[in-house]
Amino acid sequence: MRGIFPTSLAAAVALAALAVGSAPLGPPAAQAVQRGEIELPLDAERLPPWLLDDDLPEPVRAMLNDAVGHSVSVFDERLEWKENAPTPASLEGKMIVLQTWTRMSPEARRAPIRVQRLVEASDVEDVVVLAVHTPEGADGRLDDYLERRSMDMPIAVDDEGGWLDDLGVWKEPVTIIIDRQGRIRVPGVALNRLIVTLRALDEAEPAEAEAEPTALPGRATRVERIVENEADRAERRDSTLPNPKEQEEREREKEIEEAEFPPHQRVRGANDLQGRKGPPVVAQTWITRPPNMRNKVIVLEFWATWCGPCIAGIPHLNDLQEEFKDSVVIVGVSAEDEGTVRPAVKQHNMRYTIASDPQRRAQKVVGNRGIPHCVVMSADGIVRWQGHPAGLDSGTLRQIVNASKREMGDDAPAEEADPAERFDEYSWVSNYEDATAEQDFRRR
């Protein structure tokens, strides 16, 4: 389908200005044409959307746009003139407003009369209105209708619809402007823009003589052409637009290539392990399923069920685990016994790995004297960040994830899925109650 937008913003603004008010266009319009703000003669490539009837179905609009620049014969044998039949001499050098209509609906019946009045109000000379009735309602009652109505204009009927079908219209009333050289210029113009369009065309004086217009091809030929043109445009559009997935992947690769671990920060109340090998991730009891930590960034948090700040930070850690579920494992280790820790997991909706380790093996390495406290280790086990969990934001964690991937590079061993995860339909989070019941059964 051809575009229907102006070649420049200036053209749209100029045409819009012409449409305001009821005064004739006069010299300013002619000057706008000379300055190139309005490019005339108009064709479908230069028609601003507000100029056209936006109620027309898209297939009709495609056919009408394709007809621009062609000539159409109103003396085709498929048309039967009922009243005021024109002659070639009567139409020579005239601008034609071709209005399709039907007597079957009030709106369609009024269309020819309304167009006639708009043409008269435009004050443009030598404009002829031709009304062509569609096959709908083109029976014996049409003659009776025409006898009762006073329609002072040439009226034809296309009782089989072949002529209108080639043009691209059928039931919908359509207003088409044909210029004085016999070319279809504005197909499907909106009636409330008819006057301004007629005036703009009337003032147009092309610098060079245009070649004789070619006859409008038949419907089948035009449909095939429209389909081919649309396919070509789609192919060109697809070839110029980047593939979203490929573009996202390239941006991701670039982000990883340029990633650096965050600078070390001051650590209080614990051994500063940043840049050194981190503590072992061990537990006396895994309250949740033991995590698959292979090639993952590890966030190891020390917490307790009685610690208010620890409980307050659970939603934050839940969010981080969800956001980085494919590259980060968050492990919350409490020095409390299993019986104390297990109920808290469900009570506080903890959606990351939880463990109990009364021996404090990892905590002794970190040497933290307060909780909550956490260390973030890259996939090679080196501590890259350390401090209060609330200070670990998404950007910092992403920086560590990307830098960890860059460090591992192609030497990273292939990640193997945990067998339990591979065969489970749901994760441990959604299947927590079943897992708890199974563990309880095994302890009996």
ABEGO torsion letter per residue (X at the ends): XBBABBABAAAAAAAAAAABEABBAEAAAAAAAAAGABBOBBBAAABBAAABBAABBAAAAAAAAAABGBBBBAABAABBBABGBBBAAAABGBBBBBBBBBAABAAAAAAAAAAAAAAAAAGBBGBBBBBBBBABGBBAAAAAAAAABBBBBBBBBBAAGAAAAAAGBBABBBBBBBBAAGBBABBGBBAAAAAAAAAAAAABBBABBBBBBBBBBBAAAAAAAAAAAAAAAAAAAAAABBBAAAAAAAAAAAAAAABBBBBBBBBBGBBBABGBBBBBBBBABBABBBBBABGBBBBBBBBBAABAAAAAAAAAAAAAAAAAAAABBBBBBBABBAAAAAAAAAAAGBABBBBBBAAGAAAAAAGBABOBBBBBBBAAGBBABBEBAAABBAAAAAAAAAAAAAAAEAABBBBBBBAAAAABABBAAAAAAAAAAAAAAAAX
